[in-house]
Amino acid sequence: MPHSENTKSFFAKVGNEVENEIVKNIALFYGCSTLRIYDEVYGKEAEHLLDYITINRPAVIATYNKLMY
């Protein structure tokens, strides 16, 4: 499954509030808009979502692994 599809699945499982917080923090770190981040994580050549995570990484990784595996 492409990384973008995994990201969509993860965001569907965690809900909008968590999704928005994750995307907002990535955008703040990279100094760009949340729309740019959505384009990136849902794009054809998207990396694994965890590659974009910049804060609270251990908690996000644990949640991702629990929900996705």
C-alpha positions in Angstrom: 0.0 0.0 0.0 1.4 3.5 -0.9 2.4 5.7 2.0 -0.3 8.2 1.2 -2.9 5.5 1.7 -1.5 4.4 5.0 -1.6 8.1 6.1 -5.2 8.4 5.1 -6.0 5.2 7.0 -4.1 6.4 10.1 -5.8 9.8 10.1 -9.2 8.2 9.7 -8.5 6.1 12.8 -7.2 8.9 15.1 -9.8 11.4 14.1 -9.7 15.0 12.9 -8.4 16.6 16.1 -5.3 14.5 16.2 -4.8 14.7 12.4 -5.0 18.5 12.5 -2.5 18.7 15.4 0.0 16.4 13.6 -0.3 18.3 10.3 -0.1 21.7 12.0 3.1 20.7 13.9 4.7 19.4 10.7 3.8 22.7 8.9 5.2 24.8 11.8 8.4 22.9 11.7 8.9 23.2 8.0 7.6 26.8 7.8 4.8 26.1 5.3 1.1 25.9 5.2 -0.9 22.9 6.3 -2.2 22.6 2.7 1.3 22.1 1.6 1.8 19.4 4.1 -1.5 17.6 3.0 -0.2 17.8 -0.6 3.0 16.2 0.6 1.7 13.4 2.8 -1.1 12.5 0.3 1.0 12.9 -2.8 2.0 10.2 -5.2 5.6 10.2 -3.9 4.8 10.7 -0.2 7.2 9.4 2.4 6.1 7.4 5.4 4.1 9.7 7.7 6.5 9.0 10.6 9.3 10.5 8.5 7.6 13.9 8.7 6.9 13.8 12.5 9.0 16.3 14.3 7.6 16.6 17.8 6.3 14.1 20.4 7.7 11.5 18.0 7.7 8.5 20.5 4.0 9.0 21.3 3.0 9.3 17.6 5.1 6.3 16.7 3.6 4.2 19.4 0.1 5.2 18.4 0.8 4.6 14.7 2.2 1.1 15.4 -0.7 0.2 17.7 -3.4 1.3 15.2 -1.7 0.2 12.0 -0.1 -3.2 12.8 
